[in-house]
C-alpha cells in the first residue's frame, strides 16, 4: 500500500457521532457484527450479546495495561504548558508538550497542580521535549501531579468519572497514555457469563503510547513501520494460546493493541506464540494476512488511521468501509467511548 492510497480510507464523520462520554454502563454500548466469510453485517442492541457469538473452548485475550495520569500541566514564569509524559530513560522523560517551541533548553518548570515537582528542559528533538525532574518520578508522583490523558478528540477536560471509565476492568500494570478501548465494554456480568460458558480469558500487556493518536505520514509507508510500543506476553497466556492453536479452537483479540502484540509474538514457522518481553513497530495494512487469531473485538476508529487499516486487514477493505457507512447512518457512537464491533474472521465460523 502507498501513502497516496490512504485517501481511500477517509470518510466524513459528523461531529455528533463522536462519543464524548461513555455509556451509562460498560456493557450497554451497541455492537455491530461483521462476518468476513459471508460479507454480512448486522447489529446487536447491547454489547452483552457478544457472548452469544462465542462457544465453549474459545479463548479471549485482553491487554491488561493501566492508563497512568501522565497529562501534567507545567508552569513557567510566563505560561502554563500541557505535557504528556511518555517514557523515562536515564532520568530523562520524553514528553509531548503543547507550544513546546516557546520552551528553551535550560528553562525551569514546575507542576501547576501541587507546585512541588520541578523540571529542567534538557533538550528538544523534533516534536519532543526531554525533561529532567529534580528527583526520580514514580507512579505515585503522577497520581499527585497528573490527570488521566483522555484523547484529544473528546475536546474536554478529564473529570473524576474518567478515572474509572477510561480504565478497563482488566487494568493492572500502569504505564500507558491511552486505554485499550475495546476492553472498556467488558463488565463483571460479562466475565461471569464467559466463565459459565467455559470461555477462557487471558491477558498480555502492551503499553499504549501517544503514537496511537498520531496521523499516518509518508515516512510510515516508506519504512513500513509505526510507533514503537513495548509488550509482554506471560508464559501462562502463551500456553493457553498455543494449546488453543494446537486443538483448532478460536482465539479472539480484545482490541487492536492486543492484536498488534499477538501478531508480533506469533511465530508463523511454528504456528505458536513466544512468551516474554518484546517491542513492536508493526504496521498492519489491508493486504496483510493475519494469522494469530480468528476474531477481533474493537471500536470504531478515526478516518485514515493506522487502526482503520488494521481492521481492514482483518475483515477486508470493502466490508469495513461499508460497515462504517452503515454505522454513521444508524447513529453508532465512534472512538474511545463509542460502540463496539465484533469481526468474525474468515476462519472463525
Helices and strands as residue ranges (DSSP letters): G 3-9, G 15-17, G 26-28, E 31-35, E 40-44, G 47-53, E 59-63, E 65-67, E 71-75, E 80-89, E 92-97, G 100-102, E 108-111, E 118-125, E 128-133, H 139-145, G 152-154, H 162-165, E 173-176, G 181-185, H 188-196, E 200-206, G 210-213, H 218-223, E 229-233, H 235-247, E 251-254, H 256-265, E 266-267, E 272-273, E 276-280, E 295-299, H 306-315, H 317-329, E 340-344
